Amino acid sequence: MIISASNFLVALLFAYAGFSKIMDFNVFRNQLSAIVFLKRAAPFIASTLPAFEILTAFLISFRNTQIPGWWLAAILMTTFTIYVAVIILFKKHLPCSCGGVIAAMTWKQHLLFNIFFMLVTWTALYHSIKNQFKTISTNIRE
C-alpha cells in the first residue's frame, strides 16, 4: 500500500514538474539563466531536465522499470534538495525555476517539500530493492 501510494505521488510529482516546465519553457530557461552558477548550463538543463522528470514518472509507473525509476527519482530529488538548500544559504532573492504550483512556495517551504519527497523516494527505492531480492530468493528456492 505504501509503495503504491509512493508510486502514484512521486510519478504525479515528476510528470507535473516536467510538463509544467515544458508549458512555460521560456520562463523556465530564463529563470535558470538568472542563476549565476547555472548560467552556462541553463540551455542544456532547460532542454533535458523536463525529459528526465517525465521519464522518471514513466519508469516509476511500471513494475518492470520501477527500480531504475526510483534510482532516478532519488538522485533527482536529492539534487533538487541540495540545490534549494544552496539557494537558501547563498542567494535568497532568486526566482524559483520549478514551475506550476511549486513555484508559489517560499524557498523554505520548497526545501521541506523536497526533503519529504526525497525521503519518500529513497524509502521506496529501498523497499523496491528489498522486494525484488525477496522475489528472487523465493524463485531460487522453488
C-alpha positions as CSV (number, residue, x, y, z in Angstrom):
1,M,0.0,0.0,0.0
2,I,2.8,2.5,0.9
3,I,4.7,1.6,-2.2
4,S,1.6,2.1,-4.4
5,A,0.9,5.5,-2.8
6,S,4.5,6.4,-3.2
7,N,4.4,5.3,-6.9
8,F,1.4,7.4,-7.6
9,L,2.5,10.6,-5.7
10,V,6.1,10.6,-7.0
11,A,5.1,9.8,-10.6
12,L,2.5,12.5,-10.4
13,L,5.0,15.0,-9.0
14,F,7.6,14.3,-11.7
15,A,5.1,14.3,-14.5
16,Y,3.6,17.6,-13.3
17,A,7.0,19.1,-12.8
18,G,8.2,18.1,-16.3
19,F,5.1,19.1,-18.2
20,S,4.8,22.4,-16.3
21,K,8.4,23.3,-17.3
22,I,7.7,22.4,-21.0
23,M,4.5,24.5,-20.9
24,D,6.5,27.5,-19.6
25,F,9.7,26.6,-21.3
26,N,11.0,30.2,-22.0
27,V,10.3,31.3,-18.4
28,F,12.0,28.1,-17.1
29,R,15.1,28.7,-19.3
30,N,15.3,32.4,-18.4
31,Q,15.0,31.7,-14.7
32,L,17.8,29.2,-14.9
33,S,19.9,31.7,-16.8
34,A,19.4,34.2,-14.0
35,I,21.3,31.9,-11.6
36,V,25.0,32.8,-11.9
37,F,26.4,29.3,-11.2
38,L,23.9,27.7,-13.7
39,K,24.1,30.4,-16.5
40,R,26.3,28.4,-18.8
41,A,24.4,25.1,-18.3
42,A,20.9,26.7,-18.4
43,P,20.1,25.9,-22.0
44,F,21.2,22.2,-21.5
45,I,19.4,21.9,-18.2
46,A,16.2,23.5,-19.6
47,S,16.2,21.1,-22.5
48,T,16.9,17.9,-20.7
49,L,15.5,18.2,-17.1
50,P,11.8,18.1,-18.1
51,A,12.5,15.0,-20.2
52,F,14.2,13.3,-17.3
53,E,11.3,14.2,-15.0
54,I,8.8,12.8,-17.4
55,L,11.0,9.7,-17.9
56,T,11.2,9.2,-14.1
57,A,7.4,9.4,-13.8
58,F,7.1,6.8,-16.6
59,L,9.6,4.4,-15.1
60,I,8.1,4.5,-11.7
61,S,4.7,3.7,-13.2
62,F,5.6,0.2,-14.4
63,R,6.6,-2.7,-12.2
64,N,9.4,-3.8,-14.5
65,T,11.1,-0.4,-14.5
66,Q,10.4,0.8,-11.0
67,I,13.9,0.3,-9.6
68,P,15.6,2.3,-12.3
69,G,12.8,4.9,-11.9
70,W,13.3,5.0,-8.1
71,W,17.1,5.5,-8.6
72,L,16.5,8.3,-11.0
73,A,13.8,9.9,-8.7
74,A,16.1,9.6,-5.6
75,I,19.1,11.1,-7.4
76,L,16.9,14.0,-8.9
77,M,15.2,14.7,-5.6
78,T,18.5,14.7,-3.7
79,T,20.0,17.0,-6.3
80,F,16.9,19.3,-6.1
81,T,17.1,19.4,-2.3
82,I,20.7,20.3,-2.3
83,Y,20.1,23.0,-4.9
84,V,17.3,24.5,-2.8
85,A,19.4,24.4,0.3
86,V,22.3,26.2,-1.5
87,I,19.8,28.8,-2.8
88,I,18.6,29.4,0.8
89,L,22.1,29.7,2.1
90,F,23.6,31.9,-0.5
91,K,21.0,33.6,-2.8
92,K,17.8,34.5,-1.1
93,H,16.2,36.6,-3.9
94,L,16.3,34.3,-6.9
95,P,13.2,33.2,-8.8
96,C,12.1,29.6,-8.5
97,S,12.5,27.8,-11.8
98,C,10.2,24.9,-10.7
99,G,7.1,25.9,-12.5
100,G,3.4,25.4,-11.6
101,V,2.1,25.4,-8.0
102,I,5.5,24.6,-6.6
103,A,6.8,28.0,-7.8
104,A,4.4,29.6,-5.4
105,M,6.1,28.1,-2.3
106,T,8.7,30.1,-0.3
107,W,12.2,28.7,-0.5
108,K,11.9,27.2,3.0
109,Q,8.6,25.6,2.1
110,H,10.2,24.2,-1.0
111,L,13.1,22.8,1.0
112,L,10.7,21.0,3.3
113,F,8.6,19.7,0.4
114,N,11.8,18.4,-1.3
115,I,13.1,16.8,1.9
116,F,9.8,15.0,2.3
117,F,9.8,13.7,-1.3
118,M,13.5,12.9,-1.1
119,L,12.8,10.6,1.9
120,V,9.8,9.1,0.1
121,T,11.9,8.2,-3.0
122,W,14.8,6.7,-1.0
123,T,12.4,4.7,1.1
124,A,10.5,3.5,-1.9
125,L,13.8,2.6,-3.6
126,Y,14.9,0.6,-0.5
127,H,11.6,-1.3,-0.3
128,S,11.5,-2.0,-4.1
129,I,15.1,-3.5,-4.0
130,K,14.2,-5.4,-0.9
131,N,11.1,-6.8,-2.5
132,Q,13.0,-7.7,-5.7
133,F,15.6,-9.7,-3.7
134,K,12.8,-11.4,-1.7
135,T,11.2,-12.4,-5.0
136,I,14.5,-13.6,-6.5
137,S,15.3,-15.7,-3.4
138,T,11.8,-17.2,-3.3
139,N,12.2,-18.2,-7.0
140,I,15.6,-19.7,-6.4
141,R,14.3,-21.9,-3.5
142,E,11.5,-23.2,-5.7
